[in-house]
């Protein structure tokens, strides 16, 4: 049997125009399985393919229209359901569409918003830096993305995306006030921690929900007389005099049960065996879903 190479097998079938006319019925059946190239004077001239293959290449107008309609309906449904506010404006800054989230943000019905000037619906935009970006969006199709304060109400931060659209442009709004407040609170906590470190007389340790020490500052390490490696993963109560360990365990349990900080008089035992009177202040570190442990502040002297 004559061997056929892979390269040859992958080539489309070719037939001269004369042979194609004489054996049209056969070549028509062949084209249902793979394209048939019709040659004229030895050069490729036409390709015979099945109707299904042709429709996939060129697209049936009815199918294309149906697909476009379904796509538009899907996009409209998507915009209606997302949590971001979406406001579509024309080149005269009139609102031509708004999704439910945007209507809730503006505290107005969507029917009242349609046709209203953007500056009437959102008066704080007029004269603001955001207004300049909207001008560039409408005139030059320039996109913008950033956090903007006081657009809808004082001390509120919005994430604003400006996107060009055929009718004019779209404003996509998301309230990020809580996120920015969280960042600000973290900055304040870091500043407080820096101040505690600079003060130099307050020891502190981060512990897990099972009391394991996960981190300790230099003041506490010097107080106990050990290095960071020696104290890590040790139960915090093991650093205390035996008579104070039960009170610490009870205080920690109370903290995790009620979430209120606990203050205790206690004693830290140094590496040399000396007992130092200290005051312990314990506060919970709360994660998004559960407790992540606690922070223990250690100051010299009994409460």
N, C-alpha and C positions, 0 to 999 in steps of 0.2 A: 504493500500500500504506500502510495506517495505521501511523504511527510509534509505537513503544512506548517509553516513557521507562525509564531504568535503575531508577528508584525503583519503578515499577510492576512491572517484571520481577522484582524481588527479593522482592516480597510473596508470601506463600503463597497457594495457590489456596483460594477460599472457595466453598461451595455450601450452599444451604438444605437443611434436613432433608428436605423433600418431594422436591426434585430428587435428593438423595443416595439416598433409598430407591428412586426410579424407576431411577436409573442406577448402582446399587451396583457392578456388575461393572466399569464404566468407572472409577469413582472408586477402586476397590480397586487397579486397575492404576496409576492416577495416583499413589497414595500410596507405591508402590514406588520412585518417583523423587524425590518431595518430599512433605512433609506436606500434608494436605488438612484445612482448617478447616471444620467443619460448624456452620452458624449456626441459631439458633432465634429467630424474630421479629426478625431483623436483627442479633442479638448473637452473638458467638462462644460456642459451647457445648461442642464436642468437637473433638478433633484425631485424624485417622486417620493412623497411621504404619506403616512396615513392621516385621516382627518383629525384624529385625536392629537397626533403630534403637531399638526398645523395649528390647532386651537391653543395648544400650550405655548406655541411660539408667538402667535399673533394676538391671541386673546379674543374670545367671543364678546362683541359689544354688550350683549345683554348680561353676560356673566360679569363683565367688568363693571357695569353700572350697578349691578346688585352688590358686588363686593364693595364698591365705593360707598354705597348707601349704608351697608352694614358696618363699615369701618367708621363712618361719620357718627352713626348711632352709638357705637361702642365708645368713641372718644367723648361724645357728649355725656354719656352715662358715667364715664370715668371722672370727668371734670365735676359732675354733680355730686359724686360720692367722696371725693378727696377732702381731707381736713383743712387744707390750705384754702384761703380765700382767693378767688380768681375773678378779676374785673376786666372786662374787655371794653376798650374805648375806641371811638373813631378818631379821625384826624382833627376834629373840632373839640376833642376831649369830652364828648358825650358818651355816657355809659350805654352800651348796646347789649351787654349781657353780664350777668353776675351769678355765681353759683351760690347755693344755700349757705356755705361757710362764710362767704363775703357778706351776705345779707345779715348774718348773725353778728359779724364783727362790727358792721355799721349800724346795727340795731334798727334796721328798716326792712320793710318787705321788698322782695325782689321786684314786684310790680311797680312800686314807687321809684325804684332806682332806674329802671329802664327809661332812657331818654333824658335823664337828669345830667346836668354838667358835673364833671368829676369834682370840681372845686366847691360845688354846692353840697354834694354828698359827703365830701371829706374837706371841710374848710381849712384844716391845718396844713394841707398841701400847698395852698396858694402862698407864694413868696418863699417857700422853703427850698432847701438844696435839692430835695427830691423832685420838685417841680422842674428844675433845670435838667435833670436826667430825663424826665418825661418829654421835655421839649426835644432833646436829642434823640430820644426813641422815635418820636413821630416824624421829625424832619430828616433824620439820618439813619434810622433803623439801628441805632446804637443800643446794645444791651447793657444792663446794669444789674449788679447783685451785691447786696450788702445789708448790714444792720442799721436801721434808721430809728431814732427816738421821736416820740411825741407826734406820730402821724395821725393817730386816731384819738388819743387821750394822753394827758400828762404822765410822764414817767413810764410809759409803755414802750417797749422795744419791739419792732417788727423786722423780720427778715423779708426784704423786698427784692423780688426778681422782676425786671422789666424785659419783656420779650416782644419783638416785632411780630405783627400779624397783618394779613392782607387788608383788613378793615382799618387798621391803625396800630394798636398795641395792646398788650395784656399786662396787668399788674397781678403778680402772685404774692400773697401776703401770708406770713406765718408769725404768730405771737411767740417770741423767744424771751419774754421778760423773765420767766422763771429760770431759764438756763443761764442768762446773764447774771441774775441775782445769785445763782449758785456759784458762778465763777467769782463774783465779788465777795461772797461769804468765804470762799476758800482762800482768797487773797488776804482777807482780814484774819483768818485763822493762822495763816502762815506768818503774818506780821506779828501776831500775838506770840507764836512759838519762838520767833526770832528774838522778841523782847525777853521772854523767859530765859532763853539761852544766854542773852547778854547780861541779865541780872546775876546769873551765876550761882545762886543759892537755892534754886528749886530743882530737885530731881524729878524726872518723869520717865514713865515706862509705858509702852503699848503692850497690852496683853490680849490673848485670845479668850474666847468664851470659857476655856478650860484653864485659865490662869497662866498659860505658858507665856513667858516674856518674849516678845517678838522684836522689841527695840528698846534701848535705854540711852539716855543722854549721859554726857561725861560727868555731870554733877552727881548723878546717882551712882555711877560706876566708881567714882572716887570715894563716895560715902561708904559703899560696901567694901571697896578695896579689891575689885576684880576687873578684868578686862571684858570687852563686849562678847567675845567668844565664850567665856566662862558662864555668863549670865543668860545667854540666849537659850530659849526653850525650857528654862528652869521655871517651875511653878513659883509665882510671885510670893505666895504664902510661905515658901521655904526660906525666903530671905528674912522673915519675921521671927521674933522670939516666940517660943512654943506657946506661951500663954495668950498670945494675940492672934494666933492663926484662925481659931474658930470664929472670932469676931469678924475677921476679914472675909472669911467664906460666907458668913451670914450677910454681911454688907453687900458682897458681890451678888448674891442671890436676890437680895432686895432690889438692887439696881436693875438687874435684868428683868425682874418681874414688873416693876413700876416705872422704870426709866428715869427716876429722879436721882441726881447726884448724891453720893454718900460721903460723909466726913467722919473719920475715925481717929482716935488717939491710939498710937501703936509704938512698936519698937523695931528698928532695923538692926540685924546682927551683922557685924563686920566680919571680914575674913579672919581677923585676929580673935574673934569671939566677944568683942565688946558690943554692948547693947546701947543704941542711940535712940533717945526719945524723938519721935517724929509724929507729924500729923499727915494722914493719908486722905486725899480727896479723890474720889473715883467717879468718873463720868463715862457713860456708854458711848460707844462708836456705833451708830446705827447705819446699816446698809439699806439698799432699796427694798429688800424683802425680809431681812432678819438682822439680828445683832451681829456685828463684826468683831465684838470684843469690847475693850474699855481702855481708857487712859487713866493712869494713876499718877497723881502729883504727890511728891514727897517733900515736906518742909521740916526743918529741925524744930524740935520743941513740941510738947504735948498740947493738944487742943484745949 
